[in-house]
Structure formats: structure tokens, C-alpha cells
């Protein structure tokens, strides 16, 4: 049990009805999960207003209500606290409830459009190999030292974040690397956390179904750096046109990384192959299993972060050569017939362009590139024609198929994609609604030496159609296709 007065510390309170000097059981924002003596935080969400469920929460046993607007009927024996912003209040209360675990070890946040998962996951790998106990909060999975938990959001809700940070503290974790999404920043899920550092990767077209404009999307990302403490570092990709912008108002130590321009941390690419990349870091040559210019940016951020956190450069570079690529990020298999299939999470125009340019960069002859790609439903529609254009422009054959249609009509999504294909590239495109069949079609079209890119879902092991998730794994599907071709 925790005292309500203690967990309200630093929360901006407008008015109180009742007694805050009461013991509470748990901090809850979903009225369906309320138990006796819980605190219910009524948030005004994107689609649901928690204030509508205050009565239900009380009927289930809530002893205190945190809200932005008092209900007309306030019940005796229940504490009501009116706050300025329920999202901020929840985040601060969550940190207080778990006794501020983020202040007791180094938590580093990674934000940007692409590269968050790779950077956070490989930093976990690097520090783990260096002998430290490490935590990871990512899109793919959550790790408390070596114990794995399933991830449901890029950035979990603030109660879940602090719960895992508390578990990490109990497990003796010294460093935690977490993805920080624009949704997470905008919904104040990271308020109340103390970061030892922040990393900016890049900014490109994404989430304009949620953010009204690109400028708003960019400003939300910047807000993460605005609130970093002066004890932290703010590391930015200075080659990205928004890199400088992220650092304008930060109090943290400003550090930069780049491949092209002058920066505090700079890497040079010496040689590119399908098996990896030879790079130079401050004159030292290092072989990495990571492929593509975009991944070398990620790797440069990783090297910089490790150094900023106090690891020796020689140790960092030694471990860098051992790092394995992240599941669903430029993950490839080669069939017995010599056909290469690459599975990648690329689901934005910029990410798809980066992956296809990388593939074309490492091609050695006349091999064809066949791209299987779709776009998610109930998400930013403006990127659909752009992604189709890129796939058709940079591939020998583009097969448009369903991704996660969610509640949208899959064929309508494909029709909206096809609008972006230019007349000269239209002959290179094919539409196969069923994703499994699309992957099979690509495998049958491919010859020895050809490269198949299956883009959009990466690590995901499900497909969501009409709101229902069924098992579907791109890697499994292409592996089955390759096995069938052997028979």
C-alpha cells in the first residue's frame, strides 16, 4: 500500500475534495481493472474519455479519483483530486508510486522515425556483452536483464514503464535503453522519468494520421530533448536536416554523430557486402554484420552512446563486430537455389527507400529485385502512394499486397497505393491481395541470385484483418516457400 499524498508529490493540483492522507492499493487508468482501494486516473484519451467511467471505477472499489473535471455527484468517503493534465499526473504518480526507479540507474531514450528499435536493441546487446546487467523497452520485446516480456506498444503506458524500471532495479540493472515514440511523448508517458541521455535518429514521413502536420510531429520529438536534465547527454544525427533543431532548447550536453558532416562521432564506410560492412571509426577499421548506410548511422549512434556512458573505445569496437542484427530488421535467408529473401520492418517511405537503395548498392550483377509490400490500415493514408512509387521505382518487380488492414478494406488500401505508380513503372507492378500468396508469387518469379524484399511487418508474427489478429510471420512464409521449391 502507498499513501496517496506521497504519490501526488509534484503533481499540479487544482482542487481536492476529500482526504489525500489515505493508503491506496494500485494506480489504475483502465476502469475495468479496478480493485478495492485503487486510485483511478480518468484520462481524456484519443478515442475514450475516462471521465465517463468514474462511477464504474467507484462501484468496483476505487477509493480515489484523479480527474481534470469533477463529476457533478461527488460521493462521501471518496477522494477527488482535480489536476491540470491527467496524463502528466498519471506519469508523475507512477514514478512516485514505484519510488522513482529512473533516478537510480542510467535510462537512455531513443527517438526518431526510423532506427529506434535497432539502436535500443543493439545497445542492450553491447552492454550485455560488456558484462553489465541491462534493461530494454522496445517495440520487439522487453528485457529485464535476461528475462523477456512481450511488448505491446513502442512506448508503454507510464505505469507499465515504471513497473518494468522497478523490476530492473530489483534485478540489479545498471543501464536501460528504451524507445520513445512520438505518441508516447505526446501522451506524456515519459513525464516524471529521469533520463541519462537521449538519442535522435532521423525524421521522415510517418504518423500523420495522429499528428496534424509534419511540424507538429517534429515538435513533439523535440519536446523530449527540451526536458532532458543538464546531467544528461543529447545525441543527435547532424546529417539529418532536423538534427540541429532537436538540440535548440535542451539543457543537456549536446553531442552529434554523422557519416557526412563534421561531428563529435563520425564513421566512414569502406566496403559494403551482403554479409556485412567494413567501417572506419577514428582511423580504426571494424567489420560489422550490419548492412546498409542507415544501419551504419544506427551503429555510429550506438558507439557514441556507449562512449558517452563511459565504456572504453577499444572494448566498444571489439563488441561492435560481434553484434547481431535485430529480428525483422534487414534479416535475410538464402535458399538452396541462391535466392536471397530480406525481411524488413520498413513501413514508411523513407525506410523503404533506404532498404531498397541498400539492396541496389550491394548488388553484384544483373540479379533482379522483387519487392513485396503493403500499407497498414487505419493509419496515415498519405504515405500509401509514396511507398508504392518507391517500390516500383527501385525494384525490377513490385508486388503490392495486404499488410495489416485492421478495420479497412484491404483492396481499397491497394487501390490507394497504385495511384502513386508512374506510367513507365506500372508494367513492373502486380497486385496480390493475399499476403501469403504474394510471397509465394515472389518466390516463384525469383531465379538464382535474385533478391526478394518482404517489407512492412518485420518482426510481427500476426496479421490483423477486420480487427482480428491471426498468426502470420513473413520469415516463416518465405522459409516454407523456399522449402517447397526444393521438392
Secondary structure, DSSP 8 states (H G I E B T S, - for coil): -EEHHHHTTT--EEEEES-S--EES-EES-GGG--TT-EEE--B-SS-BGGGGHHHHHHTT--EEEESS--SS--TT-EEEEES-HHHHHHHHHHHHTT-GGGSSEEEEEESSSSHHHHHHHHHHHHHHTT--EEEE-SSEEEETTEEEE--SSS--HHHHHHHHHHHHHTT--EEEEE--HHHHHTTTTTT---SEEEE----S--TTTSSSHHHHHHHHHHHHHT--TTSEEEEETTSTTHHHHTTT--SEEEEEESSS--SEEEEEEEEETTEEEEEETTEEEEES--SHHHHHHHHHHHHHHHHTT--HHHHHHHHTT----TTSSEEEE-TTS-EEEEE---SHHHHHHHHHHHHHH--SS--EEEEE---TTS-TTHHHHHHHHHHHH-SEEEE--S--BTS-HHHHHHHHHTTS-TTTGGGEEE-SSHHHHHHHHHHH--TT-EEEEES-TT--EEEETTEEEE--HHHHHHHHHHHHH-
